[in-house]
Amino acid sequence: MSHKPNNPKDKKEAPQQEEAVLDDVQEAFDEQNSIEDEENDLINKQLSDIDALNKQLQDAEDKLAKEKKEYLFLMAEFDNFRKRTVKEKSEIIKNAAENVLKGLLPIVDDFERGLEASAKSDDPASVRQGMELIYQKLVKFLAANGVKPIESNGKPFDAEYHEAIAMVPVTDESQKGIVIDTPSKGYTINDKVLRHAKVAVGQ
């Protein structure tokens, strides 16, 4: 049985091949580590982004809860304000009505005294004079409370202030559409119609 003689060249190439294999392994290991590092960096970045988004979400929820609380507080305040306003308005109307009625009582007293005096008097002129004084007092009281009569006779018919209850034939063309008579006076209160004047209009 024959043996091949050892080739010195083969002995020399063996360590070089081993070194090349080791270099390839190290390079593969380094490449694997580099990939893992990139993956770790990417994961860390994604986790960081998630944390940032969670913080933004929490901040938004906190802000929403605060604004909702403030909104409910304002709604409660507005409801209280509305109730106070309605109550105050009701009190003002009630007090105003009481003041007006209270102001009428002295005039009622005058009427009662006038009626009592007229029952004992045989002088129609003095009775009339007393009634006129009471009437003037009443008109003055109404004016002090913003109630004024609407001027009608001789004025052009105005549906805003007048209510026509009759049409009167006239011969004078200038009297057509003019108020001829006022069976029932109209009144305004603070420039607003309280009662329309019932009038007869020339036709």
Stockholm file with secondary structure:
# STOCKHOLM 1.0

chainA/1-203         MSHKPNNPKDKKEAPQQEEAVLDDVQEAFDEQNSIEDEENDLINKQLSDIDALNKQLQDAEDKLAKEKKEYLFLMAEFDNFRKRTVKEKSEIIKNAAENVLKGLLPIVDDFERGLEASAKSDDPASVRQGMELIYQKLVKFLAANGVKPIESNGKPFDAEYHEAIAMVPVTDESQKGIVIDTPSKGYTINDKVLRHAKVAVGQ
#=GR chainA/1-203 SS CCCCCCCHHHHHHHHHHHHHHHHHHHHHHHHHHHHHHHHHHHHHHHHHHHHHHHHHHHHHHHHHHHHHHHHHHHHHHHHHHHHHHHHHHHHHHHHHHHHHHHHHHHHHHHHHHHHHHHHHCCCHHHHHHHHHHHHHHHHHHHHHTTEEECCCTTSBCCTTTEEEEEEECCSSGGGTTBEEEEEECCEEETTEEEECEEEEEEC
#=GC SS_cons         CCCCCCCHHHHHHHHHHHHHHHHHHHHHHHHHHHHHHHHHHHHHHHHHHHHHHHHHHHHHHHHHHHHHHHHHHHHHHHHHHHHHHHHHHHHHHHHHHHHHHHHHHHHHHHHHHHHHHHHHCCCHHHHHHHHHHHHHHHHHHHHHTTEEECCCTTSBCCTTTEEEEEEECCSSGGGTTBEEEEEECCEEETTEEEECEEEEEEC
//
